[in-house]
Amino acid sequence: MLKQNLTNSLLLLTLMAWTQASVIHVTVQPGDTFNTILRKNGIASQSIDQINAQAKQLPLLSRLNPYDTIELTTHGPSQQLTSAIIYNKNQPYILSDNNHHYQIHPLAQDDTVSIVNSPTNETTQQPDKIRIQRLTAVLFPEQGGSITAAIKSGQIISLKLTSQTQTQYAFLAPNPSGITEYYDNHNQFIGHGFSRTPTQYKRISSPFNPKRIHPISKKTLPHKGVDLAAPINTPVWAAAQGTVIHKSSDTGYGNLLIIAHDNNIKTYYAHLNKFHKNLQVGHKVQAYETIGYVGSTGHSTGPHLHFELRINDTPLDPLTTEIPTPNQQTANHLEKNYYF
């Protein structure tokens, strides 16, 4: 099966933020056309009319073979067509809606493509889907819609957020500081990929403070990070892409992980209840990948994540430390990998 034999160099995921979203799986039958398939499956007439109007620009849609498989992604009660992936035995390709104008792109033979349908508040065990939800919350806070994300070599290289009123894009650009940057399709900076609060916390129980009175020893000791109070076993994720360089359980930090990032940047994750399964020193981790779970191990007065940011081994406030400004030269030469 072509769909099963595709390798893991690119993962395209579609997440739906409204409950009316759905994915329809279709097997092409002899005599089927793309038009009749859409009509049989209740796709909105507005979508069908637009595709018919663009027929000359979408010739691949006329080349369906019996027993090809198709995944139709829709949203809303009228079932507007957001995208369609056609797993053709010769060449898989994707049809996608870009502001009510459909585009079609062949998918490379070594691409793995899967469609995931979910409200944003769904509890899921799918690692890449979780990472995309977390990054989207940083780049597009409090915005709902249909999210399509492309992952290549473990990194989220592009995002498309489609709501009922607009479509927004985010594209990954390299940053010499080691902290990823994302730009829109007009080369405007959106935000960094760095997570300043890498868990779903309830409150900040103790801020960064070089002169804090320690709650247990009552001595003046610097608080080198920020404490994020959260229930036991709340997932903790990597603030950015990096390598695990330390894993221990025998100090006041309790269960501790240290991740090294580019340009002498390190992040610390302390008092964990447990580490994520099979995570070891030397492992490469992606931004927003789950690495452990909130706990109260070591010298701790209650469940929280103690999170530190260190640059050149100097502790800095992860909530306020200025991240290097975007490089407009980089933005001007940004490669926009849509894949949508």
Buried (B, 14 or more C-beta within 10 A) or exposed (E): EBEEEBEEEBBBBBBBBBEEBBBBEBEBEEEBEBBEBBEEBEBBEEBBEBBEEBEEEBEBBEEBEEEBBBBBBBBBEEBBBBBBBBBBEEBBBBBBBBEEEBBBEBBEEEBBBBBBBBEBEBEEEBEBBBBBBBBBBBBBEEBBBBBBBBBBEBBBBBBBBBBEEEBBBBBBBEBEBBBBBBBBBEBEBBBBBBBBBBBBBEEBBBEBBEEBEBEEEEEEBEBBBBBBBBEEBBBBBBBBBBBBEEBBEEEBBBBBBBBBBBEEBBBBBBBBBBBBEEBEEEBEBBBBBBBBBBBBBBBBEEBBBBBBBBBEEEBBBBBEEEBEEBBEEBBEEBEBEBBB
